[in-house]
Amino acid sequence: MLAKDVMTSEVCTVGPDTGVGEIARLLLDRRISAVPVVDAAGKLNGIVSEGDLMRRTETGTERRRSWWLELLSENRDLAHEYVKSHGLTAKDVMTPTVVTVSEDTTLSDIASTLERNRIKRVPVLREGKLVGIVSRANLLQALAAAGTKKAKAPAGDRALREAVLQSFKSQTWTPDLTVNVTVKDGQVSLYGLVASEDERRALRVAAEQLAGVGKVNDQLSVSSVLRTMV
């Protein structure tokens, strides 16, 4: 799936000259944590988030430095903080450098972008203009709509056992696997030693996600010897 398949197209935006108070009310009324700033041509100029409005002189939350720390701070940093806490419009308080994606960006790449930049949403651009936004909620909605899809189940217990073993072998986290698998009437049992609880859970999940697998009987044991070898 791509950004254009899940993005919110009707995006709430503000202009560069929108007042700070109006932006704060908009975030509260729409129950959103950030709003893109676009010019008259629809070009993205920046984004104003809750974090951009945290340090404000109106609420007495502007950043206060001790005199000695202020002496050590560069003038440009002090000037930047002053504008953030005293600026009256979106263009003053917005974050101008915005991480964006295109309509054809995959959901996998979007998820990586959100994680890497520690952000909750990413604007979607087409030829430099804002056409949508993808948030963490949009990714969850895509997951809920997709459900759990499995391929066609292998025919018979022997084929299912082979499929489970192949699934285990294909994982990069199972280099020295000492696990045996038995299958009876679609019920999979796992025996042997693993290096950690995480590996144990991962093997169970790897078996459960295969088509044709009924219940997974986990009889694996965590080995302190294997743990020291990892």
C-alpha positions as CSV (number, residue, x, y, z in Angstrom):
1,M,0.0,0.0,0.0
2,L,1.1,3.6,-0.7
3,A,0.6,6.9,1.0
4,K,-2.2,7.9,-1.4
5,D,-4.1,4.8,-0.3
6,V,-4.3,5.8,3.3
7,M,-3.6,9.5,3.6
8,T,-6.1,12.0,4.9
9,S,-6.8,14.3,1.9
10,E,-8.9,17.0,3.6
11,V,-6.0,18.4,5.7
12,C,-6.6,21.3,8.1
13,T,-4.1,24.0,7.3
14,V,-3.2,27.6,8.3
15,G,-1.5,30.4,6.5
16,P,1.8,32.0,7.3
17,D,0.0,35.0,8.9
18,T,-2.4,33.0,11.0
19,G,-2.3,34.1,14.6
20,V,-0.8,32.0,17.4
21,G,-4.0,32.1,19.5
22,E,-6.1,31.0,16.5
23,I,-3.7,28.1,15.9
24,A,-3.9,27.0,19.5
25,R,-7.7,27.0,19.3
26,L,-7.7,25.1,16.1
27,L,-5.5,22.4,17.6
28,L,-7.8,22.1,20.5
29,D,-11.1,22.2,18.5
30,R,-9.9,19.6,15.9
31,R,-8.1,17.5,18.5
32,I,-4.9,17.4,16.4
33,S,-1.3,17.9,17.6
34,A,0.0,19.8,14.6
35,V,-1.1,21.8,11.6
36,P,0.7,22.4,8.3
37,V,1.4,26.0,7.2
38,V,0.8,26.6,3.5
39,D,0.9,29.7,1.3
40,A,-1.7,30.9,-1.1
41,A,-0.3,28.6,-3.8
42,G,-0.7,25.6,-1.6
43,K,3.1,25.2,-1.1
44,L,4.1,23.8,2.3
45,N,6.0,26.4,4.3
46,G,6.3,24.6,7.6
47,I,4.4,23.0,10.4
48,V,3.2,24.2,13.8
49,S,3.0,21.5,16.5
50,E,2.0,21.6,20.1
51,G,5.7,21.6,20.9
52,D,6.2,24.9,19.0
53,L,3.6,26.5,21.4
54,M,4.9,25.2,24.7
55,R,7.2,28.0,25.6
56,R,5.1,31.1,25.4
57,T,5.3,34.4,27.2
58,E,1.5,34.6,27.5
59,T,1.4,31.6,29.8
60,G,4.7,32.3,31.6
61,T,6.3,29.2,30.1
62,E,9.0,30.9,28.1
63,R,12.5,29.4,28.6
64,R,14.4,31.1,31.4
65,R,18.2,30.7,31.6
66,S,20.5,31.7,34.4
67,W,22.7,34.7,33.7
68,W,25.8,32.6,33.3
69,L,24.2,30.1,31.0
70,E,22.8,33.0,28.9
71,L,26.3,34.4,28.6
72,L,27.5,31.0,27.2
73,S,24.6,30.7,24.8
74,E,25.0,32.0,21.2
75,N,23.0,35.0,20.2
76,R,21.3,33.2,17.4
77,D,20.0,30.6,19.8
78,L,18.7,33.2,22.2
79,A,17.1,35.1,19.3
80,H,15.5,31.9,18.0
81,E,14.0,31.2,21.5
82,Y,12.7,34.8,21.7
83,V,10.9,34.5,18.4
84,K,9.3,31.1,19.4
85,S,8.0,32.6,22.7
86,H,7.0,36.0,21.5
87,G,6.1,35.5,17.8
88,L,2.5,36.3,16.9
89,T,2.0,34.4,13.7
90,A,2.6,30.9,12.2
91,K,5.6,32.0,10.2
92,D,7.3,33.0,13.4
93,V,6.7,29.9,15.5
94,M,6.5,27.1,12.8
95,T,9.2,24.5,12.2
96,P,10.3,25.3,8.7
97,T,12.1,22.1,7.9
98,V,9.5,19.4,7.5
99,V,10.0,15.8,6.7
100,T,7.7,14.9,3.8
101,V,6.8,12.0,1.5
102,S,5.3,11.6,-1.9
103,E,2.0,9.9,-2.8
104,D,3.8,6.8,-4.0
105,T,5.8,6.3,-0.8
106,T,5.2,2.8,0.6
107,L,3.7,2.4,4.1
108,S,6.8,0.5,5.1
109,D,8.9,3.6,4.2
110,I,6.5,5.9,6.0
111,A,6.6,3.8,9.2
112,S,10.4,3.9,9.0
113,T,10.3,7.7,8.5
114,L,8.0,8.2,11.5
115,E,10.2,6.1,13.7
116,R,13.5,7.5,12.5
117,N,12.4,11.1,13.0
118,R,10.3,10.5,16.1
119,I,7.3,12.2,14.6
120,K,3.6,11.4,14.6
121,R,2.6,12.4,11.1
122,V,4.1,13.3,7.7
123,P,2.8,15.6,5.0
124,V,2.3,14.2,1.5
125,L,3.4,16.4,-1.3
126,R,2.7,16.4,-5.1
127,E,5.1,18.7,-7.0
128,G,5.8,20.6,-3.8
129,K,2.1,21.1,-2.9
130,L,0.4,19.6,0.1
131,V,-2.2,17.0,-1.0
132,G,-2.6,15.0,2.2
133,I,-1.1,13.8,5.5
134,V,-0.3,10.3,6.9
135,S,-0.4,9.9,10.6
136,R,0.2,6.9,12.9
137,A,-3.6,6.6,13.1
138,N,-3.8,6.2,9.3
139,L,-1.3,3.3,9.6
140,L,-3.4,1.7,12.3
141,Q,-6.5,2.1,10.2
142,A,-4.8,0.4,7.3
143,L,-3.8,-2.5,9.6
144,A,-7.4,-2.8,10.9
145,A,-8.8,-2.8,7.4
146,A,-6.3,-5.4,6.1
147,G,-6.8,-7.9,8.8
148,T,-4.7,-11.1,8.9
149,K,-4.2,-12.5,5.5
150,K,-2.6,-15.9,5.0
151,A,-1.6,-17.8,1.9
152,K,-3.1,-21.2,0.9
153,A,-2.5,-23.8,3.5
154,P,-0.1,-26.7,2.7
155,A,-1.8,-30.1,2.2
156,G,-1.2,-32.4,5.1
157,D,0.8,-32.4,8.3
158,R,4.0,-33.3,6.7
159,A,3.9,-30.4,4.2
160,L,2.8,-28.1,7.1
161,R,5.8,-29.2,9.2
162,E,8.1,-28.5,6.3
163,A,6.6,-25.0,5.8
164,V,7.1,-24.2,9.5
165,L,10.8,-25.3,9.4
166,Q,11.4,-23.3,6.2
167,S,9.8,-20.3,7.9
168,F,12.2,-20.7,10.8
169,K,15.2,-21.1,8.6
170,S,14.4,-18.0,6.6
171,Q,14.7,-15.7,9.6
172,T,18.0,-13.9,10.3
173,W,17.7,-14.3,14.0
174,T,17.8,-18.2,13.9
175,P,21.5,-18.9,13.0
176,D,22.0,-21.9,15.3
177,L,18.4,-23.1,15.9
178,T,18.1,-26.3,17.9
179,V,14.3,-26.7,17.6
180,N,12.2,-29.7,16.6
181,V,8.8,-29.4,15.1
182,T,5.9,-31.9,15.1
183,V,2.5,-31.5,13.5
184,K,-0.6,-33.5,14.1
185,D,-4.0,-32.5,12.6
186,G,-2.7,-29.0,12.0
187,Q,-1.6,-28.6,15.6
188,V,2.1,-27.5,15.8
189,S,4.4,-28.4,18.7
190,L,7.8,-26.9,19.2
191,Y,10.5,-28.5,21.3
192,G,14.1,-27.6,22.0
193,L,16.3,-24.8,23.2
194,V,16.4,-21.1,22.4
195,A,18.7,-18.3,23.5
196,S,16.0,-15.9,24.9
197,E,12.4,-15.3,25.6
198,D,12.2,-13.0,22.6
199,E,13.4,-15.8,20.3
200,R,10.9,-18.1,21.9
201,R,8.0,-15.7,21.3
202,A,9.3,-15.0,17.7
203,L,9.3,-18.7,16.8
204,R,5.8,-19.1,18.1
205,V,4.6,-16.1,16.1
206,A,6.4,-17.4,13.0
207,A,4.5,-20.6,13.3
208,E,1.2,-19.0,14.1
209,Q,1.2,-16.8,11.0
210,L,1.4,-19.7,8.6
211,A,-1.8,-20.8,6.8
212,G,-3.1,-24.2,8.0
213,V,-1.6,-23.9,11.5
214,G,-4.2,-24.4,14.2
215,K,-2.8,-24.2,17.7
216,V,0.9,-23.8,18.6
217,N,2.1,-25.9,21.5
218,D,5.2,-24.1,22.8
219,Q,7.5,-26.5,24.7
220,L,10.6,-24.5,24.1
221,S,13.1,-23.8,26.9
222,V,15.5,-20.9,27.3
223,S,19.1,-22.1,27.6
224,S,21.6,-20.0,29.6
225,V,24.4,-21.7,27.6
226,L,22.9,-20.5,24.3
227,R,22.3,-17.1,25.8
228,T,26.1,-16.7,26.5
229,M,26.9,-17.7,23.0
230,V,24.7,-15.1,21.3
